[in-house]
Amino acid sequence: METGSRRRVGAIMVVSAPGRVGPPRVGLVVRGSGSAVTRNRIKRRLRHAIAGRQLQPGTDYVIVANQSVTEASFAQLETWLDDVLHESR
């Protein structure tokens, strides 16, 4: 039985599901990117953007991003995250 949800906005997809009691856990997946440098840059941008967001305690999140995150402005990245996290509640 699936209890999670999956939402996509722009170049971001968030899969959320109930997790263990406590603070939310976040995992990052970067797909379709060439080098390790590019993948790590995308992960750093995502970590910085997610740090300012209010996440549900006791929920596990997996954020899947693609190459387009590199080309998007940081404001666009924050908008995508806000939209996709708002929808998954």
PyMOL Python script that loads the backbone (N, CA, C, O; Angstrom):
from pymol import cmd

cmd.read_pdbstr("""\
ATOM      1  N   MET A   1       0.846  -1.183   0.000  1.00  0.00           N
ATOM      2  CA  MET A   1       0.000   0.000   0.000  1.00  0.00           C
ATOM      3  C   MET A   1       0.883   1.235   0.000  1.00  0.00           C
ATOM      4  O   MET A   1       1.739   1.389   0.870  1.00  0.00           O
ATOM      5  N   GLU A   2       0.679   2.113  -0.968  1.00  0.00           N
ATOM      6  CA  GLU A   2       1.460   3.339  -1.047  1.00  0.00           C
ATOM      7  C   GLU A   2       0.817   4.412  -0.185  1.00  0.00           C
ATOM      8  O   GLU A   2      -0.397   4.616  -0.217  1.00  0.00           O
ATOM      9  N   THR A   3       1.660   5.096   0.589  1.00  0.00           N
ATOM     10  CA  THR A   3       1.148   6.162   1.444  1.00  0.00           C
ATOM     11  C   THR A   3       1.766   7.501   1.103  1.00  0.00           C
ATOM     12  O   THR A   3       1.420   8.510   1.717  1.00  0.00           O
ATOM     13  N   GLY A   4       2.663   7.536   0.148  1.00  0.00           N
ATOM     14  CA  GLY A   4       3.347   8.768  -0.199  1.00  0.00           C
ATOM     15  C   GLY A   4       2.693   9.481  -1.365  1.00  0.00           C
ATOM     16  O   GLY A   4       1.691   9.034  -1.922  1.00  0.00           O
ATOM     17  N   SER A   5       3.297  10.609  -1.712  1.00  0.00           N
ATOM     18  CA  SER A   5       2.804  11.364  -2.863  1.00  0.00           C
ATOM     19  C   SER A   5       3.993  11.830  -3.687  1.00  0.00           C
ATOM     20  O   SER A   5       5.107  11.981  -3.185  1.00  0.00           O
ATOM     21  N   ARG A   6       3.720  12.054  -4.971  1.00  0.00           N
ATOM     22  CA  ARG A   6       4.751  12.493  -5.893  1.00  0.00           C
ATOM     23  C   ARG A   6       4.219  13.699  -6.655  1.00  0.00           C
ATOM     24  O   ARG A   6       3.133  13.655  -7.233  1.00  0.00           O
ATOM     25  N   ARG A   7       4.999  14.773  -6.649  1.00  0.00           N
ATOM     26  CA  ARG A   7       4.592  16.008  -7.334  1.00  0.00           C
ATOM     27  C   ARG A   7       5.764  16.542  -8.142  1.00  0.00           C
ATOM     28  O   ARG A   7       6.914  16.453  -7.711  1.00  0.00           O
ATOM     29  N   ARG A   8       5.473  17.099  -9.317  1.00  0.00           N
ATOM     30  CA  ARG A   8       6.513  17.687 -10.153  1.00  0.00           C
ATOM     31  C   ARG A   8       6.118  19.117 -10.508  1.00  0.00           C
ATOM     32  O   ARG A   8       4.979  19.391 -10.885  1.00  0.00           O
ATOM     33  N   VAL A   9       7.092  20.023 -10.378  1.00  0.00           N
ATOM     34  CA  VAL A   9       6.942  21.398 -10.822  1.00  0.00           C
ATOM     35  C   VAL A   9       8.270  21.797 -11.440  1.00  0.00           C
ATOM     36  O   VAL A   9       9.314  21.693 -10.795  1.00  0.00           O
ATOM     37  N   GLY A  10       8.240  22.249 -12.677  1.00  0.00           N
ATOM     38  CA  GLY A  10       9.470  22.643 -13.351  1.00  0.00           C
ATOM     39  C   GLY A  10      10.447  21.478 -13.437  1.00  0.00           C
ATOM     40  O   GLY A  10      10.090  20.392 -13.894  1.00  0.00           O
ATOM     41  N   ALA A  11      11.674  21.707 -12.999  1.00  0.00           N
ATOM     42  CA  ALA A  11      12.719  20.680 -13.054  1.00  0.00           C
ATOM     43  C   ALA A  11      12.841  19.923 -11.740  1.00  0.00           C
ATOM     44  O   ALA A  11      13.812  19.194 -11.536  1.00  0.00           O
ATOM     45  N   ILE A  12      11.871  20.084 -10.846  1.00  0.00           N
ATOM     46  CA  ILE A  12      11.924  19.475  -9.518  1.00  0.00           C
ATOM     47  C   ILE A  12      10.758  18.498  -9.353  1.00  0.00           C
ATOM     48  O   ILE A  12       9.620  18.808  -9.704  1.00  0.00           O
ATOM     49  N   MET A  13      11.057  17.326  -8.819  1.00  0.00           N
ATOM     50  CA  MET A  13      10.021  16.395  -8.412  1.00  0.00           C
ATOM     51  C   MET A  13      10.276  16.058  -6.948  1.00  0.00           C
ATOM     52  O   MET A  13      11.412  15.781  -6.563  1.00  0.00           O
ATOM     53  N   VAL A  14       9.234  16.079  -6.136  1.00  0.00           N
ATOM     54  CA  VAL A  14       9.357  15.743  -4.729  1.00  0.00           C
ATOM     55  C   VAL A  14       8.462  14.546  -4.436  1.00  0.00           C
ATOM     56  O   VAL A  14       7.268  14.547  -4.736  1.00  0.00           O
ATOM     57  N   VAL A  15       9.067  13.536  -3.847  1.00  0.00           N
ATOM     58  CA  VAL A  15       8.338  12.370  -3.373  1.00  0.00           C
ATOM     59  C   VAL A  15       8.337  12.469  -1.855  1.00  0.00           C
ATOM     60  O   VAL A  15       9.401  12.538  -1.239  1.00  0.00           O
ATOM     61  N   SER A  16       7.164  12.475  -1.248  1.00  0.00           N
ATOM     62  CA  SER A  16       7.076  12.579   0.212  1.00  0.00           C
ATOM     63  C   SER A  16       6.249  11.431   0.751  1.00  0.00           C
ATOM     64  O   SER A  16       5.299  10.967   0.121  1.00  0.00           O
ATOM     65  N   ALA A  17       6.636  10.988   1.933  1.00  0.00           N
ATOM     66  CA  ALA A  17       5.932   9.874   2.570  1.00  0.00           C
ATOM     67  C   ALA A  17       6.117   9.989   4.073  1.00  0.00           C
ATOM     68  O   ALA A  17       7.110  10.549   4.536  1.00  0.00           O
ATOM     69  N   PRO A  18       5.172   9.465   4.837  1.00  0.00           N
ATOM     70  CA  PRO A  18       5.351   9.460   6.289  1.00  0.00           C
ATOM     71  C   PRO A  18       6.619   8.692   6.645  1.00  0.00           C
ATOM     72  O   PRO A  18       6.914   7.644   6.071  1.00  0.00           O
ATOM     73  N   GLY A  19       7.353   9.234   7.595  1.00  0.00           N
ATOM     74  CA  GLY A  19       8.597   8.600   8.024  1.00  0.00           C
ATOM     75  C   GLY A  19       8.582   8.357   9.513  1.00  0.00           C
ATOM     76  O   GLY A  19       7.524   8.266  10.136  1.00  0.00           O
ATOM     77  N   ARG A  20       9.765   8.255  10.071  1.00  0.00           N
ATOM     78  CA  ARG A  20       9.865   8.036  11.508  1.00  0.00           C
ATOM     79  C   ARG A  20       9.566   9.332  12.260  1.00  0.00           C
ATOM     80  O   ARG A  20       9.637  10.421  11.691  1.00  0.00           O
ATOM     81  N   VAL A  21       9.237   9.202  13.522  1.00  0.00           N
ATOM     82  CA  VAL A  21       8.929  10.358  14.353  1.00  0.00           C
ATOM     83  C   VAL A  21      10.195  11.189  14.515  1.00  0.00           C
ATOM     84  O   VAL A  21      11.283  10.656  14.736  1.00  0.00           O
ATOM     85  N   GLY A  22      10.035  12.489  14.402  1.00  0.00           N
ATOM     86  CA  GLY A  22      11.179  13.376  14.565  1.00  0.00           C
ATOM     87  C   GLY A  22      11.257  14.370  13.432  1.00  0.00           C
ATOM     88  O   GLY A  22      10.277  14.604  12.725  1.00  0.00           O
ATOM     89  N   PRO A  23      12.430  14.953  13.263  1.00  0.00           N
ATOM     90  CA  PRO A  23      12.576  15.962  12.212  1.00  0.00           C
ATOM     91  C   PRO A  23      12.447  15.337  10.826  1.00  0.00           C
ATOM     92  O   PRO A  23      12.675  14.140  10.654  1.00  0.00           O
ATOM     93  N   PRO A  24      12.080  16.155   9.838  1.00  0.00           N
ATOM     94  CA  PRO A  24      11.956  15.617   8.476  1.00  0.00           C
ATOM     95  C   PRO A  24      13.320  15.202   7.933  1.00  0.00           C
ATOM     96  O   PRO A  24      14.347  15.780   8.288  1.00  0.00           O
ATOM     97  N   ARG A  25      13.311  14.191   7.069  1.00  0.00           N
ATOM     98  CA  ARG A  25      14.543  13.763   6.408  1.00  0.00           C
ATOM     99  C   ARG A  25      14.421  14.094   4.925  1.00  0.00           C
ATOM    100  O   ARG A  25      13.351  13.957   4.331  1.00  0.00           O
ATOM    101  N   VAL A  26      15.545  14.536   4.331  1.00  0.00           N
ATOM    102  CA  VAL A  26      15.543  14.935   2.928  1.00  0.00           C
ATOM    103  C   VAL A  26      16.670  14.201   2.204  1.00  0.00           C
ATOM    104  O   VAL A  26      17.814  14.191   2.658  1.00  0.00           O
ATOM    105  N   GLY A  27      16.328  13.589   1.070  1.00  0.00           N
ATOM    106  CA  GLY A  27      17.312  12.965   0.193  1.00  0.00           C
ATOM    107  C   GLY A  27      17.304  13.678  -1.141  1.00  0.00           C
ATOM    108  O   GLY A  27      16.259  14.147  -1.592  1.00  0.00           O
ATOM    109  N   LEU A  28      18.462  13.766  -1.775  1.00  0.00           N
ATOM    110  CA  LEU A  28      18.584  14.457  -3.059  1.00  0.00           C
ATOM    111  C   LEU A  28      19.023  13.479  -4.137  1.00  0.00           C
ATOM    112  O   LEU A  28      19.922  12.667  -3.920  1.00  0.00           O
ATOM    113  N   VAL A  29      18.389  13.559  -5.295  1.00  0.00           N
ATOM    114  CA  VAL A  29      18.747  12.756  -6.455  1.00  0.00           C
ATOM    115  C   VAL A  29      18.891  13.711  -7.628  1.00  0.00           C
ATOM    116  O   VAL A  29      17.997  14.512  -7.900  1.00  0.00           O
ATOM    117  N   VAL A  30      20.022  13.622  -8.324  1.00  0.00           N
ATOM    118  CA  VAL A  30      20.252  14.478  -9.490  1.00  0.00           C
ATOM    119  C   VAL A  30      20.410  13.566 -10.698  1.00  0.00           C
ATOM    120  O   VAL A  30      21.265  12.681 -10.717  1.00  0.00           O
ATOM    121  N   ARG A  31      19.575  13.795 -11.703  1.00  0.00           N
ATOM    122  CA  ARG A  31      19.594  12.954 -12.903  1.00  0.00           C
ATOM    123  C   ARG A  31      19.886  13.776 -14.145  1.00  0.00           C
ATOM    124  O   ARG A  31      19.615  14.976 -14.196  1.00  0.00           O
ATOM    125  N   GLY A  32      20.439  13.114 -15.135  1.00  0.00           N
ATOM    126  CA  GLY A  32      20.638  13.737 -16.435  1.00  0.00           C
ATOM    127  C   GLY A  32      21.703  14.801 -16.456  1.00  0.00           C
ATOM    128  O   GLY A  32      21.688  15.671 -17.328  1.00  0.00           O
ATOM    129  N   SER A  33      22.630  14.757 -15.519  1.00  0.00           N
ATOM    130  CA  SER A  33      23.693  15.747 -15.458  1.00  0.00           C
ATOM    131  C   SER A  33      25.001  15.089 -15.844  1.00  0.00           C
ATOM    132  O   SER A  33      25.224  13.913 -15.555  1.00  0.00           O
ATOM    133  N   GLY A  34      25.858  15.844 -16.493  1.00  0.00           N
ATOM    134  CA  GLY A  34      27.100  15.291 -16.998  1.00  0.00           C
ATOM    135  C   GLY A  34      28.110  14.922 -15.933  1.00  0.00           C
ATOM    136  O   GLY A  34      28.234  13.752 -15.571  1.00  0.00           O
ATOM    137  N   SER A  35      28.817  15.888 -15.440  1.00  0.00           N
ATOM    138  CA  SER A  35      29.957  15.616 -14.569  1.00  0.00           C
ATOM    139  C   SER A  35      29.577  15.675 -13.095  1.00  0.00           C
ATOM    140  O   SER A  35      28.508  16.166 -12.731  1.00  0.00           O
ATOM    141  N   ALA A  36      30.459  15.172 -12.272  1.00  0.00           N
ATOM    142  CA  ALA A  36      30.267  15.218 -10.822  1.00  0.00           C
ATOM    143  C   ALA A  36      30.222  16.659 -10.334  1.00  0.00           C
ATOM    144  O   ALA A  36      29.507  16.971  -9.382  1.00  0.00           O
ATOM    145  N   VAL A  37      30.974  17.527 -10.972  1.00  0.00           N
ATOM    146  CA  VAL A  37      30.973  18.944 -10.598  1.00  0.00           C
ATOM    147  C   VAL A  37      29.576  19.535 -10.767  1.00  0.00           C
ATOM    148  O   VAL A  37      29.092  20.254  -9.893  1.00  0.00           O
ATOM    149  N   THR A  38      28.939  19.235 -11.876  1.00  0.00           N
ATOM    150  CA  THR A  38      27.588  19.744 -12.141  1.00  0.00           C
ATOM    151  C   THR A  38      26.589  19.166 -11.151  1.00  0.00           C
ATOM    152  O   THR A  38      25.756  19.893 -10.610  1.00  0.00           O
ATOM    153  N   ARG A  39      26.668  17.859 -10.912  1.00  0.00           N
ATOM    154  CA  ARG A  39      25.743  17.228  -9.965  1.00  0.00           C
ATOM    155  C   ARG A  39      25.903  17.820  -8.569  1.00  0.00           C
ATOM    156  O   ARG A  39      24.908  18.086  -7.895  1.00  0.00           O
ATOM    157  N   ASN A  40      27.124  18.025  -8.134  1.00  0.00           N
ATOM    158  CA  ASN A  40      27.363  18.593  -6.805  1.00  0.00           C
ATOM    159  C   ASN A  40      26.896  20.036  -6.719  1.00  0.00           C
ATOM    160  O   ASN A  40      26.405  20.468  -5.677  1.00  0.00           O
ATOM    161  N   ARG A  41      27.044  20.786  -7.803  1.00  0.00           N
ATOM    162  CA  ARG A  41      26.551  22.171  -7.813  1.00  0.00           C
ATOM    163  C   ARG A  41      25.029  22.188  -7.648  1.00  0.00           C
ATOM    164  O   ARG A  41      24.491  22.996  -6.891  1.00  0.00           O
ATOM    165  N   ILE A  42      24.346  21.301  -8.352  1.00  0.00           N
ATOM    166  CA  ILE A  42      22.891  21.209  -8.237  1.00  0.00           C
ATOM    167  C   ILE A  42      22.493  20.850  -6.803  1.00  0.00           C
ATOM    168  O   ILE A  42      21.563  21.442  -6.253  1.00  0.00           O
ATOM    169  N   LYS A  43      23.187  19.889  -6.198  1.00  0.00           N
ATOM    170  CA  LYS A  43      22.883  19.493  -4.817  1.00  0.00           C
ATOM    171  C   LYS A  43      23.110  20.640  -3.844  1.00  0.00           C
ATOM    172  O   LYS A  43      22.315  20.835  -2.925  1.00  0.00           O
ATOM    173  N   ARG A  44      24.183  21.400  -4.032  1.00  0.00           N
ATOM    174  CA  ARG A  44      24.429  22.558  -3.153  1.00  0.00           C
ATOM    175  C   ARG A  44      23.312  23.587  -3.283  1.00  0.00           C
ATOM    176  O   ARG A  44      22.848  24.130  -2.280  1.00  0.00           O
ATOM    177  N   ARG A  45      22.881  23.857  -4.503  1.00  0.00           N
ATOM    178  CA  ARG A  45      21.791  24.812  -4.725  1.00  0.00           C
ATOM    179  C   ARG A  45      20.499  24.329  -4.066  1.00  0.00           C
ATOM    180  O   ARG A  45      19.775  25.113  -3.453  1.00  0.00           O
ATOM    181  N   LEU A  46      20.217  23.030  -4.198  1.00  0.00           N
ATOM    182  CA  LEU A  46      19.009  22.476  -3.583  1.00  0.00           C
ATOM    183  C   LEU A  46      19.076  22.546  -2.057  1.00  0.00           C
ATOM    184  O   LEU A  46      18.099  22.923  -1.410  1.00  0.00           O
ATOM    185  N   ARG A  47      20.226  22.182  -1.479  1.00  0.00           N
ATOM    186  CA  ARG A  47      20.361  22.239  -0.022  1.00  0.00           C
ATOM    187  C   ARG A  47      20.139  23.666   0.489  1.00  0.00           C
ATOM    188  O   ARG A  47      19.456  23.878   1.490  1.00  0.00           O
ATOM    189  N   HIS A  48      20.719  24.629  -0.206  1.00  0.00           N
ATOM    190  CA  HIS A  48      20.566  26.025   0.206  1.00  0.00           C
ATOM    191  C   HIS A  48      19.108  26.466   0.098  1.00  0.00           C
ATOM    192  O   HIS A  48      18.601  27.151   0.987  1.00  0.00           O
ATOM    193  N   ALA A  49      18.440  26.084  -0.968  1.00  0.00           N
ATOM    194  CA  ALA A  49      17.041  26.475  -1.167  1.00  0.00           C
ATOM    195  C   ALA A  49      16.115  25.773  -0.176  1.00  0.00           C
ATOM    196  O   ALA A  49      15.154  26.379   0.299  1.00  0.00           O
ATOM    197  N   ILE A  50      16.382  24.527   0.137  1.00  0.00           N
ATOM    198  CA  ILE A  50      15.499  23.772   1.042  1.00  0.00           C
ATOM    199  C   ILE A  50      15.688  24.205   2.489  1.00  0.00           C
ATOM    200  O   ILE A  50      14.785  24.029   3.307  1.00  0.00           O
ATOM    201  N   ALA A  51      16.843  24.767   2.817  1.00  0.00           N
ATOM    202  CA  ALA A  51      17.127  25.172   4.200  1.00  0.00           C
ATOM    203  C   ALA A  51      16.130  26.216   4.703  1.00  0.00           C
ATOM    204  O   ALA A  51      15.838  26.258   5.898  1.00  0.00           O
ATOM    205  N   GLY A  52      15.616  27.039   3.832  1.00  0.00           N
ATOM    206  CA  GLY A  52      14.681  28.076   4.237  1.00  0.00           C
ATOM    207  C   GLY A  52      13.225  27.656   4.192  1.00  0.00           C
ATOM    208  O   GLY A  52      12.343  28.488   4.409  1.00  0.00           O
ATOM    209  N   ARG A  53      12.949  26.402   3.919  1.00  0.00           N
ATOM    210  CA  ARG A  53      11.574  25.936   3.783  1.00  0.00           C
ATOM    211  C   ARG A  53      11.104  25.237   5.046  1.00  0.00           C
ATOM    212  O   ARG A  53      11.894  24.613   5.754  1.00  0.00           O
ATOM    213  N   GLN A  54       9.825  25.347   5.319  1.00  0.00           N
ATOM    214  CA  GLN A  54       9.193  24.684   6.463  1.00  0.00           C
ATOM    215  C   GLN A  54       8.738  23.297   6.012  1.00  0.00           C
ATOM    216  O   GLN A  54       7.834  23.178   5.185  1.00  0.00           O
ATOM    217  N   LEU A  55       9.357  22.257   6.547  1.00  0.00           N
ATOM    218  CA  LEU A  55       8.999  20.892   6.179  1.00  0.00           C
ATOM    219  C   LEU A  55       8.253  20.234   7.323  1.00  0.00           C
ATOM    220  O   LEU A  55       8.474  20.559   8.490  1.00  0.00           O
ATOM    221  N   GLN A  56       7.366  19.303   6.982  1.00  0.00           N
ATOM    222  CA  GLN A  56       6.546  18.602   7.970  1.00  0.00           C
ATOM    223  C   GLN A  56       7.403  17.653   8.807  1.00  0.00           C
ATOM    224  O   GLN A  56       8.112  16.822   8.240  1.00  0.00           O
ATOM    225  N   PRO A  57       7.359  17.749  10.130  1.00  0.00           N
ATOM    226  CA  PRO A  57       8.068  16.768  10.963  1.00  0.00           C
ATOM    227  C   PRO A  57       7.499  15.367  10.726  1.00  0.00           C
ATOM    228  O   PRO A  57       6.309  15.209  10.456  1.00  0.00           O
ATOM    229  N   GLY A  58       8.354  14.364  10.829  1.00  0.00           N
ATOM    230  CA  GLY A  58       7.901  12.997  10.654  1.00  0.00           C
ATOM    231  C   GLY A  58       7.638  12.616   9.209  1.00  0.00           C
ATOM    232  O   GLY A  58       6.940  11.638   8.943  1.00  0.00           O
ATOM    233  N   THR A  59       8.186  13.373   8.277  1.00  0.00           N
ATOM    234  CA  THR A  59       7.990  13.112   6.854  1.00  0.00           C
ATOM    235  C   THR A  59       9.347  12.945   6.180  1.00  0.00           C
ATOM    236  O   THR A  59      10.297  13.665   6.487  1.00  0.00           O
ATOM    237  N   ASP A  60       9.426  11.994   5.265  1.00  0.00           N
ATOM    238  CA  ASP A  60      10.621  11.794   4.458  1.00  0.00           C
ATOM    239  C   ASP A  60      10.382  12.406   3.082  1.00  0.00           C
ATOM    240  O   ASP A  60       9.327  12.205   2.481  1.00  0.00           O
ATOM    241  N   TYR A  61      11.360  13.149   2.591  1.00  0.00           N
ATOM    242  CA  TYR A  61      11.277  13.785   1.284  1.00  0.00           C
ATOM    243  C   TYR A  61      12.437  13.310   0.416  1.00  0.00           C
ATOM    244  O   TYR A  61      13.570  13.205   0.886  1.00  0.00           O
ATOM    245  N   VAL A  62      12.153  13.027  -0.834  1.00  0.00           N
ATOM    246  CA  VAL A  62      13.195  12.782  -1.824  1.00  0.00           C
ATOM    247  C   VAL A  62      12.977  13.814  -2.923  1.00  0.00           C
ATOM    248  O   VAL A  62      11.917  13.866  -3.547  1.00  0.00           O
ATOM    249  N   ILE A  63      13.992  14.628  -3.145  1.00  0.00           N
ATOM    250  CA  ILE A  63      13.917  15.676  -4.164  1.00  0.00           C
ATOM    251  C   ILE A  63      14.733  15.218  -5.361  1.00  0.00           C
ATOM    252  O   ILE A  63      15.937  14.986  -5.262  1.00  0.00           O
ATOM    253  N   VAL A  64      14.052  15.093  -6.491  1.00  0.00           N
ATOM    254  CA  VAL A  64      14.695  14.650  -7.726  1.00  0.00           C
ATOM    255  C   VAL A  64      14.780  15.858  -8.650  1.00  0.00           C
ATOM    256  O   VAL A  64      13.776  16.507  -8.943  1.00  0.00           O
ATOM    257  N   ALA A  65      16.009  16.150  -9.109  1.00  0.00           N
ATOM    258  CA  ALA A  65      16.223  17.305  -9.974  1.00  0.00           C
ATOM    259  C   ALA A  65      16.955  16.875 -11.234  1.00  0.00           C
ATOM    260  O   ALA A  65      17.623  15.841 -11.257  1.00  0.00           O
ATOM    261  N   ASN A  66      16.822  17.677 -12.278  1.00  0.00           N
ATOM    262  CA  ASN A  66      17.554  17.389 -13.510  1.00  0.00           C
ATOM    263  C   ASN A  66      18.455  18.571 -13.879  1.00  0.00           C
ATOM    264  O   ASN A  66      18.562  19.537 -13.123  1.00  0.00           O
ATOM    265  N   GLN A  67      19.086  18.487 -15.019  1.00  0.00           N
ATOM    266  CA  GLN A  67      20.069  19.474 -15.481  1.00  0.00           C
ATOM    267  C   GLN A  67      19.505  20.892 -15.523  1.00  0.00           C
ATOM    268  O   GLN A  67      20.264  21.848 -15.370  1.00  0.00           O
ATOM    269  N   SER A  68      18.216  21.056 -15.722  1.00  0.00           N
ATOM    270  CA  SER A  68      17.613  22.392 -15.839  1.00  0.00           C
ATOM    271  C   SER A  68      17.774  23.226 -14.578  1.00  0.00           C
ATOM    272  O   SER A  68      17.706  24.453 -14.639  1.00  0.00           O
ATOM    273  N   VAL A  69      17.987  22.585 -13.439  1.00  0.00           N
ATOM    274  CA  VAL A  69      18.176  23.331 -12.188  1.00  0.00           C
ATOM    275  C   VAL A  69      19.426  24.200 -12.269  1.00  0.00           C
ATOM    276  O   VAL A  69      19.462  25.283 -11.684  1.00  0.00           O
ATOM    277  N   THR A  70      20.447  23.744 -12.982  1.00  0.00           N
ATOM    278  CA  THR A  70      21.685  24.510 -13.129  1.00  0.00           C
ATOM    279  C   THR A  70      21.426  25.819 -13.855  1.00  0.00           C
ATOM    280  O   THR A  70      22.004  26.848 -13.506  1.00  0.00           O
ATOM    281  N   GLU A  71      20.569  25.788 -14.852  1.00  0.00           N
ATOM    282  CA  GLU A  71      20.317  26.960 -15.684  1.00  0.00           C
ATOM    283  C   GLU A  71      19.263  27.896 -15.103  1.00  0.00           C
ATOM    284  O   GLU A  71      19.174  29.051 -15.518  1.00  0.00           O
ATOM    285  N   ALA A  72      18.473  27.425 -14.164  1.00  0.00           N
ATOM    286  CA  ALA A  72      17.410  28.246 -13.582  1.00  0.00           C
ATOM    287  C   ALA A  72      17.992  29.223 -12.566  1.00  0.00           C
ATOM    288  O   ALA A  72      19.004  28.941 -11.925  1.00  0.00           O
ATOM    289  N   SER A  73      17.348  30.355 -12.429  1.00  0.00           N
ATOM    290  CA  SER A  73      17.773  31.310 -11.408  1.00  0.00           C
ATOM    291  C   SER A  73      17.428  30.746 -10.034  1.00  0.00           C
ATOM    292  O   SER A  73      16.583  29.860  -9.908  1.00  0.00           O
ATOM    293  N   PHE A  74      18.095  31.272  -9.008  1.00  0.00           N
ATOM    294  CA  PHE A  74      17.823  30.775  -7.670  1.00  0.00           C
ATOM    295  C   PHE A  74      16.391  31.101  -7.255  1.00  0.00           C
ATOM    296  O   PHE A  74      15.750  30.312  -6.562  1.00  0.00           O
ATOM    297  N   ALA A  75      15.893  32.250  -7.673  1.00  0.00           N
ATOM    298  CA  ALA A  75      14.507  32.619  -7.374  1.00  0.00           C
ATOM    299  C   ALA A  75      13.536  31.619  -8.015  1.00  0.00           C
ATOM    300  O   ALA A  75      12.529  31.252  -7.411  1.00  0.00           O
ATOM    301  N   GLN A  76      13.845  31.185  -9.236  1.00  0.00           N
ATOM    302  CA  GLN A  76      12.999  30.190  -9.909  1.00  0.00           C
ATOM    303  C   GLN A  76      13.040  28.867  -9.163  1.00  0.00           C
ATOM    304  O   GLN A  76      12.011  28.212  -8.995  1.00  0.00           O
ATOM    305  N   LEU A  77      14.222  28.473  -8.718  1.00  0.00           N
ATOM    306  CA  LEU A  77      14.376  27.235  -7.951  1.00  0.00           C
ATOM    307  C   LEU A  77      13.549  27.290  -6.664  1.00  0.00           C
ATOM    308  O   LEU A  77      12.879  26.319  -6.311  1.00  0.00           O
ATOM    309  N   GLU A  78      13.599  28.419  -5.973  1.00  0.00           N
ATOM    310  CA  GLU A  78      12.800  28.576  -4.750  1.00  0.00           C
ATOM    311  C   GLU A  78      11.307  28.521  -5.051  1.00  0.00           C
ATOM    312  O   GLU A  78      10.543  27.934  -4.285  1.00  0.00           O
ATOM    313  N   THR A  79      10.889  29.122  -6.150  1.00  0.00           N
ATOM    314  CA  THR A  79       9.478  29.089  -6.539  1.00  0.00           C
ATOM    315  C   THR A  79       9.032  27.655  -6.822  1.00  0.00           C
ATOM    316  O   THR A  79       7.965  27.230  -6.379  1.00  0.00           O
ATOM    317  N   TRP A  80       9.857  26.912  -7.564  1.00  0.00           N
ATOM    318  CA  TRP A  80       9.522  25.509  -7.840  1.00  0.00           C
ATOM    319  C   TRP A  80       9.379  24.730  -6.542  1.00  0.00           C
ATOM    320  O   TRP A  80       8.423  23.973  -6.374  1.00  0.00           O
ATOM    321  N   LEU A  81      10.324  24.910  -5.623  1.00  0.00           N
ATOM    322  CA  LEU A  81      10.270  24.176  -4.348  1.00  0.00           C
ATOM    323  C   LEU A  81       9.032  24.565  -3.546  1.00  0.00           C
ATOM    324  O   LEU A  81       8.343  23.701  -3.004  1.00  0.00           O
ATOM    325  N   ASP A  82       8.751  25.859  -3.471  1.00  0.00           N
ATOM    326  CA  ASP A  82       7.561  26.306  -2.730  1.00  0.00           C
ATOM    327  C   ASP A  82       6.299  25.685  -3.325  1.00  0.00           C
ATOM    328  O   ASP A  82       5.437  25.194  -2.596  1.00  0.00           O
ATOM    329  N   ASP A  83       6.197  25.710  -4.652  1.00  0.00           N
ATOM    330  CA  ASP A  83       4.997  25.164  -5.309  1.00  0.00           C
ATOM    331  C   ASP A  83       4.867  23.671  -5.082  1.00  0.00           C
ATOM    332  O   ASP A  83       3.784  23.189  -4.751  1.00  0.00           O
ATOM    333  N   VAL A  84       5.939  22.939  -5.252  1.00  0.00           N
ATOM    334  CA  VAL A  84       5.860  21.485  -5.133  1.00  0.00           C
ATOM    335  C   VAL A  84       5.678  21.059  -3.682  1.00  0.00           C
ATOM    336  O   VAL A  84       4.987  20.072  -3.426  1.00  0.00           O
ATOM    337  N   LEU A  85       6.265  21.758  -2.733  1.00  0.00           N
ATOM    338  CA  LEU A  85       6.083  21.411  -1.325  1.00  0.00           C
ATOM    339  C   LEU A  85       4.699  21.793  -0.843  1.00  0.00           C
ATOM    340  O   LEU A  85       4.121  21.092  -0.012  1.00  0.00           O
ATOM    341  N   HIS A  86       4.155  22.891  -1.346  1.00  0.00           N
ATOM    342  CA  HIS A  86       2.799  23.301  -0.973  1.00  0.00           C
ATOM    343  C   HIS A  86       1.778  22.284  -1.474  1.00  0.00           C
ATOM    344  O   HIS A  86       0.810  21.980  -0.776  1.00  0.00           O
ATOM    345  N   GLU A  87       1.989  21.756  -2.681  1.00  0.00           N
ATOM    346  CA  GLU A  87       1.069  20.774  -3.263  1.00  0.00           C
ATOM    347  C   GLU A  87       1.114  19.452  -2.530  1.00  0.00           C
ATOM    348  O   GLU A  87       0.104  18.750  -2.465  1.00  0.00           O
ATOM    349  N   SER A  88       2.296  19.083  -1.958  1.00  0.00           N
ATOM    350  CA  SER A  88       2.428  17.758  -1.357  1.00  0.00           C
ATOM    351  C   SER A  88       1.882  17.698   0.063  1.00  0.00           C
ATOM    352  O   SER A  88       1.935  16.639   0.688  1.00  0.00           O
ATOM    353  N   ARG A  89       1.365  18.792   0.586  1.00  0.00           N
ATOM    354  CA  ARG A  89       0.805  18.783   1.953  1.00  0.00           C
ATOM    355  C   ARG A  89      -0.622  18.408   1.964  1.00  0.00           C
ATOM    356  O   ARG A  89      -1.238  18.354   3.028  1.00  0.00           O
TER     357      ARG A  89
END
""", "prot")
cmd.dss("prot")
cmd.show_as("cartoon", "prot")
cmd.util.cbc("prot")
cmd.orient("prot")
